[in-house]
Structures are given as structure tokens and as C-alpha cells.
Amino acid sequence: MSADRSYYGRPVIKAPVWEAGTAAYLFTGGLAAGTAVLAAGADVVGAERLRRASWLGSFGALLASVVLLIDDLGRPERFHHMLRVAKPTSPMSIGTWLLSAFGPGVGAAAVWELLPARWRSSWPARFLRGLSRVLGLTSATIAPGIATYTAALLSQTAVPGWNEVRQELPFVFAGSAAAAGGGFGMVSAPLAEAGPARAFAAAGAAGELVASRVMERRMGLIGEVYHHGAAGRRRRASELLTVAGLAGTVLVAGRSRAGAAASGAALLAASALQRFGVFEAGVASTKDPRYTVVPQRRRLDDAAEAPTT
Amino acid sequence: MTSRELADPPDALARANGYHEPPPRVGFFTDTSVCIGCKACEVACKEWNDVPDDGFDLLGMSFDNSGMLGANTWRHVAFVEQPRRLGQQDAGLAGLPTGPSGSDRMTEAVEPRLRAAPRGGTELGTNPLPTGPGRREVQDLGMPSFARPGDGTGAEARTDFRWLMESDVCKHCTHAGCLDVCPTGALFRTEFGTVVVQQDICNGCGYCVVGCPFGVIDRSPLDGRAHKCTLCYDRLKDGLTPACAKACPTESIQFGPLDELRERADRRLADLHQQGVTEAELYGRNPDDGVGGHGSIFLLLDEPEVYGLPPAPVVPTRFAPQIWRRVGAAAVAFAAAAIGAFVSSAAGTRR
């Protein structure tokens, strides 16, 4: 069998140089997007405390994202070189510009939320309020892109564990981001205002569970890296917490503040575990040449067997 | 010859990238059937390009002590020991007490430990590998020893032998994954059709490292930037041959215009097949492959994976339209869930 031949068992492709910071960004980026849409929606329907908590949560997650992303660069002081070009072939370039468009609205809204009440009637504050409403809505329309582009970032690589799940990963990440955003709203807003957060979290959690199951069913050889080791443990824990969080959201989060906080926290943890699980599965898939060689060899053999037309 | 090649003039790639009157596309043809494993290419590359060393450890992989291509290894000579004949050659082992190569034993010892290394050995593997919880666990690799291999056995244990040597290098792909994903524009296509990193631009984001389906480019821990073969861009500008090709004593590494190299490779392949080396094959010659053909093509004497090369790599950019369609659908679902959450809550409150 030639399928398992390799050069002294060495990997064929390089393992990512990205470290835990990038995996953490997958979570914080999703959280920033999920909370931003809730905040903008809360602004529209006049749910003040949900709006305030969500804008501040989004801003915190965005700041964390920027720090994590810059910190994982080999030359952090050159982070602004990302802004030299806009390259549609590079998901990282697209992500850079999405974040650049997403950031100002979240920042403006968060600054207004942080203004002391006695300043709010001054004309600069009122101007900022008007500006932040417009920019905030803009950010909310960009948020779905922020929540999902990271799937393209991972999938458009030679890493088998990320490339081969390219069909399902955007839906897993979208669900994970919605569950995290909704979960944050459930933790931080009062029951009366958290209705949209609960509905959003439930939809996200359910979507993530389905997408994740479909992804696992369609996996070939790389299913191994998703089921074994640290990646497998994290994704199993993520699934359990998502199920628990979803059940809590539907059954108790509408009636009990503690139940809402616990369900929200479970969903937040599940989202983070999902991101770390997927990240680590990809890294693991680069370390064994089989995941690169076997599918390619199979494709070659299939092409050789197929009748030439 | 495919219709595509006939249609493509030798400078088409550079023209497509905006150059006016570019020189013809150049590349390497690495004929592994005449490689003698002298590593002059590795040394010449290091010297000319001032590439830092990456340790002076013995990897135990036959005579290969540089492991694989990386940020500080732009030419890498692979050594493979196999118990079979190369064509009609007589390895001269009939009268010697020779047993099988010890490299399989070495692989068995090293392979599981490579998996435990932080980057799975792709950091060139020159760091000491973990040796188990005791840290003192010693494994016998069968060397060095005073007995000659196979001394304890008779003629029946003798095997035939051939040595495969291959000088690996960046493929300078027609559709280069590293270049496509680079978010700063540091990686660019030169007028010669090659792919080069601008060191003053690269901010070490590391995306090219996972964008390359060959595992060529890597980020250097020394300066945090991505490095790989430049096909001696500075020498090309002055009309000189790249350092490795210049230093190669057997013309295993040939440099020239790519269309000429393709013809030479075809002739060499036909010659070898005629001489009974039927296993010879060209790698990266086909412009219709997953990366649109290589700028540096190879003549191999076994399957690519035996040399640590991917058998049928595909540039990840090929999947971009499919990926973005799915991302778009997921983003719409995300937005719909958000709007639905507010609408359903509002309806619920009114009830």
C-alpha cells in the first residue's frame, strides 16, 4: 500500500505558526459580532440595558480581538502593513477591512455608553449619540461578516483539518457566534429585556449543534483529528455545554435570573471550546503526513482509474 | 503538449501581473537521477543569500540533517535508502555482509516523538526531541557500532540497495497559495514569474505558512518574518544563474527559461524510460495540475510522497469561490436569526 508512504514520517506541510491567541480571537471576534447585532437591535426597540451591556461587551471583545491578532504577528509593530492593500484572494485582508469598518461604530457606541449621565445633554454628547446610532447600525450590518469570515480564514489553507470542513465550518462559526452573543446578553441584561438575547442564543446554539453534527458526518480521514486528543475533548465538552445551555435557555432562562446567567455562561464557554477545538484539530492534522498524502493519493488513483474521455 | 501551453507565451505569467515587456519565465529543473547528495546547493544558497544556520544536529535520517525546507533552509537535499536496484546499476553489494538500511528503525524511533514536538517537526526538527516522561529514556538506534550491518547474518539477509537523493526547493507555482493569501502584499510575482517576499513589508502574520500546499515557506523565529527561496532574484536581475544551480557539480539542478526546461525534462524522462528506469516521473511539469504547474520542476525516481512531497497538491485559492458562497449563506442565516430574535420577542411581548 503506497498510501502511507512518507519521508521518515515527517509532515509534508507546515504546522501553523499561530498560537492560542489566534484561537482565542476566533471566539472574541464571534462574541464581538454577536453582541453588536443585539446591541443595535436593542437600540432600535428601546431595550436600554440590553443595549448598554451589549455595546460594552462588543467593545471589550473587539479590543481583545485586536490585541490578540497583533500579538500573534511575527512583527507586531508592523500591524498597519495590513492596511497597505485590499486583496480579495486573502481572507485575512478581507477580515482586516471588515474589522476596520466594524470597529468605529462599536467604539463610538461604547464611548457614549460610558459617558457620565450629567454630560449626556451637552451638544458634543448629543452629536456623539447621533453618530454612534448611525455607525452602530453600520457595524451591526457588518457583524454577520465578522462572525463568519474566520471560517474562510481557516478553510482557505492547505491545512487538511480546516480545508476539508470548508462546507460546514461557516455555519458552525455563525452558530457559535450567535450563541456567544446571546449568552452574553443573558448573563448581563435583566430578564425583561433579554428576550431577544434568549431567542438569538437558542437559534445560534441549535444551528451550531446541527452544523457541527453534519460536519462530523461528512468528514473523511480527518475525522480522526476532530475526535481524538485535546481537540476531541474540547469539542465534546463544547457540545455538552451547548446542549445544556440551549435547554437552560429554552426552559429556565425566561423565568430565573440565575438560570439565565448559568445558561448564558454555558453557551459562552461552549463557543470558546468549539473555536479552540477546531483550531487544534487543524494544527494536529498538519503534524501527520497521512492527512495530506492519503486523500491526494486517493484522488490521483481515482483519476487514473476513471476512463479518459 | 496541452493546448494551454501552446497558447501561453513564455512571459504570459509576468504580463498577467502587470509587467510590460517582461523577460521569459525562468525556473529550475531538478533532475534527481544525477544528484549525488553533495549539498553544494544548500551551502551555496546559504552563503549567497546570507541565510542563518538552523542548528548542527544529526537527525538520523540517512545523510539528511536539514530535515525539510523552512525559513532558513531554502534548498534541502533529501536522502532515501531503499532495498531495490536503480535501473541496471549494480550497487556492488553482492560480496558484502550487507543487511537492510537502518533508516526504517530510525524512523520508528523518531516519528512518534515528532508528533509531540510543538510544530510536529516542521520547525526543521533540529531541536532535541522529547524522550518520554523520564527524559532519560534511551533508545537504541543501532549506531554507531563496530559490527558491519548484516555481519551476524548470511548472504540470505542481503538486500539490493539504491539511494534516492533530491534537492528540494520552492516550487514558484503558477498559482501560488502563499502569494494569494498574503494580506500585506509582501509576497509578489516578479518579472521573471517567480514568487518573492519583500522583507521590509512582511509583518509575520504567518498566513503564507498555511497557504503553501508544499510546506515550503515558514516564519523565522529569529526575525519574525516569512522567508523562502527567492530564486536568487538579485542574481537574476544581473543576468546571473541562481547560486544553487551554479554550484551544482552534476547539473542535477538546471536553471533556464521554463519552456526550455520543460523540453529538457521531457527528453531526460524519455531517455531514462528507454534505459529501463521506468519508475522515473516528472513532478510539477503539468500546467493543468492543482497549482497550475511549477516554476521549478523535478524528475523523481519514486512517488512524490517518498521524498516528502505532496502527490497532488491543490492551491487553497481554488476553493475560495465555494468557501465564500458558504460564508455568505452562513452570514445571511446569522443576520436572519438576529432579526428573527427581535421580531419574535416583540410579538411575544405584545401577546
Interface residues (C-beta under 8 A of the other chain):
Chain A: S2 R5 S6 Y7 Y8 G9 R10 P11 V12 I13 K14 A15 P16 V17 W18 A33 V37 L38 G41 V44 V45 D72 L73 G74 R75 P76 R78 F79 H81 M82 R84 V85 K87 T89 S90 P91 M92 S93 T96 A140 T141 A143 P144 G145 A147 T148 Y149 A151 A152 S155 Q156 T157 A158 V159 N163 R166 Q167 E168 L169 P170 F171 F173 A174 A177 A178 G182 G195 P196 A197 R198 A199 F200 A203 G204 G207 T286 K287 D288 P289 T292 V293 Q296 R297 R299 L300
Chain B: M61 D64 G67 M68 G70 A78 V80 S103 M106 T107 V110 E111 L114 R115 P118 R119 G120 G121 T122 G125 G177 D180 V181 C182 P183 T184 G185 A186 I201 C202 N203 G204 C205 G206 Y207 V209 V210 G211 C212 P213 F214 G215 I217 D218 R219 S220 D223 G224 R225 A226 E303 E305 V306 Y307 G308 L309 P310 P311 A312 P313 P316 T317 F319 A320 Q322 I323 W324 R326 V327 A329 A330 A331 V332 A333 F334 A335 A337 A338 I339 G340 A341 F342 S344 S345 A346 G348 T349
